[in-house]
């Protein structure tokens, strides 16, 4: 497959059907998985992202990578939150969100597939997630606050959900034209993108 010959993938823009698919589970026989993981991290760093899901590079599989360490510099965080974020570099395979609870809170989110648009999104503050690592060892972990939010955002991608889906109807109407422009390639970014229209 041509995908695995590349080191840095183009990011799939909103409007591509792959971003709307509920992704498929994979097993340890998935071709070139170690290379894919490394290249996803490279792609994410090249685009200055903190997370990247497989659909964003055109693959409808339940895989996403996260490195939330850039958020650890936020002065408003507790020492525990700062430590969690500084060390939250992980690969999530076949993730299933077991529980979401706690207060809803708003935070300004963006997405590499929807460049130059950022909006406040409301999410619950606590999650428990089950997933496999790159060696297909199973983990069940709980996260809170900003760490939970980063995971929730990437998890949404493997469920075919984008952060703009969580906005009010009014906000969606306001953003409609800008999103159409992104879908058709009328956008400038510092990273390569792939457009479906």
C-alpha positions, 0 to 999 in steps of 0.5 A: 500500500502506498500509505506505508511508503510515506513518513508524513501523511497528508491530513484528510479534510472535513468533507471526506467520507472516511471522517464519518465512518465508525472505524473497524477493530484491528488485530496484531496481524495488521500490516506494518502497524509499528511503522504506521504508529511511528509515522502517525506521531511524525505526522501529528508533530509536523502539523503541531497537533496533540492527537491524530486518529487513523481516519485523519490519514484516510484509514478507517481503523480504531487507532489514534495517537496522543501526545498531550505534553504541550498542554503541561505548560498551562499555568492554571493546572495543578501539579498532578494535572501537569504531570499527567499531561506531560506523560500522556504520550500513548497509542490507543488501539481498539479503544472503547469508552466505558464511562463518561461522567462528571460536570460538563465543562467548556474548552476551546477545541480545534482539529487538524482536519478542520483548520483555522476553526476553533470553538468552545465544546462542552464535554464531561470531565471524567472518562474511563477507557479500555484500549490495547497498546501497540503490543495488544496488551489491554488497559483500562484507565481513567482520566480527568480534565484536559487529559480526558478531553484530548482522549475524548476528541480523538475517540470521537474520530474513530466513531465518525464524530467531529467536534463541530457536531457538538456545536449548537445549530446556530454555530453550525450555520455560522460556520457552514461556509467556512467548512465548505471552503475547507472541504473544497481546498480553499484553506492555507495550512502549514501542513499537507492536506487531502481534500475530497472535493 
